[in-house]
């Protein structure tokens, strides 16, 4: 019982210390962060060519095969 109470108090203390050190500003529509993310998008439109490939491996229980979907970029 003593061990449970001590571990609960330790967890509560660590939780309070971790929360008190955090500070952040909201990223609303008027902040510069959201405007910068909209102007320079990190995502690019990429054309993909996908196909199903049968992959077989030798295991101690015999040969096991399965189908995997493989996608490659098309430039």
C-alpha positions as CSV (number, residue, x, y, z in Angstrom):
1,X,0.0,0.0,0.0
2,X,2.8,2.4,0.8
3,X,4.5,1.7,-2.5
4,X,1.2,2.6,-4.4
5,X,0.8,5.8,-2.5
6,X,4.4,6.8,-3.1
7,X,4.3,6.1,-6.8
8,X,1.0,8.0,-7.2
9,X,2.5,11.1,-5.4
10,X,5.6,10.8,-7.7
11,X,3.5,10.7,-10.8
12,X,1.4,13.6,-9.6
13,X,4.5,15.7,-8.9
14,X,6.1,14.9,-12.2
15,X,2.9,15.8,-14.0
16,X,2.7,19.2,-12.3
17,X,6.3,20.0,-13.0
18,X,6.0,19.0,-16.7
19,X,2.9,21.1,-17.2
20,X,4.1,24.3,-15.5
21,X,7.2,24.6,-17.8
22,X,5.1,24.6,-21.1
23,X,4.1,27.8,-22.8
24,X,2.7,28.3,-26.2
25,X,0.9,30.9,-28.2
26,X,-2.3,30.0,-30.1
27,X,-1.9,29.6,-33.8
28,X,-5.1,31.4,-34.9
29,X,-5.8,32.9,-38.3
30,X,-4.2,36.2,-37.4
31,X,-0.8,34.7,-36.3
32,X,2.2,34.8,-38.6
33,X,2.8,31.0,-38.1
34,X,-0.4,30.0,-39.9
35,X,0.2,32.5,-42.7
36,X,3.7,31.2,-43.3
37,X,2.4,27.6,-43.4
38,X,-0.2,28.5,-46.0
39,X,2.2,30.3,-48.3
40,X,4.9,27.7,-48.4
41,X,3.3,24.3,-48.3
42,X,5.5,21.3,-47.6
43,X,3.3,18.9,-49.5
44,X,3.9,18.4,-53.2
45,X,1.6,16.8,-55.8
46,X,3.3,13.5,-56.7
47,X,2.1,11.0,-59.2
48,X,2.3,7.4,-57.9
49,X,2.2,4.2,-59.8
50,X,1.1,1.3,-57.6
51,X,1.0,-2.4,-58.2
52,X,0.6,-5.6,-56.2
53,X,3.7,-7.8,-55.7
54,X,3.8,-11.3,-54.3
55,X,6.5,-11.6,-51.7
56,X,7.6,-15.1,-50.5
57,X,10.0,-15.9,-47.6
58,X,11.3,-19.2,-46.3
59,X,10.4,-19.7,-42.7
60,X,11.0,-22.6,-40.3
61,X,7.4,-23.7,-41.0
62,X,7.9,-23.7,-44.8
63,X,7.6,-21.1,-47.6
64,X,5.1,-18.3,-46.8
65,X,3.8,-15.9,-49.4
66,X,1.7,-12.8,-49.2
67,X,0.7,-9.9,-51.4
68,X,2.1,-6.4,-50.8
69,X,1.2,-3.1,-52.4
70,X,4.2,-1.2,-53.8
71,X,3.9,2.4,-54.9
72,X,6.6,4.3,-56.8
73,X,6.9,7.9,-57.8
74,X,6.5,8.8,-61.5
75,X,8.5,11.8,-62.6
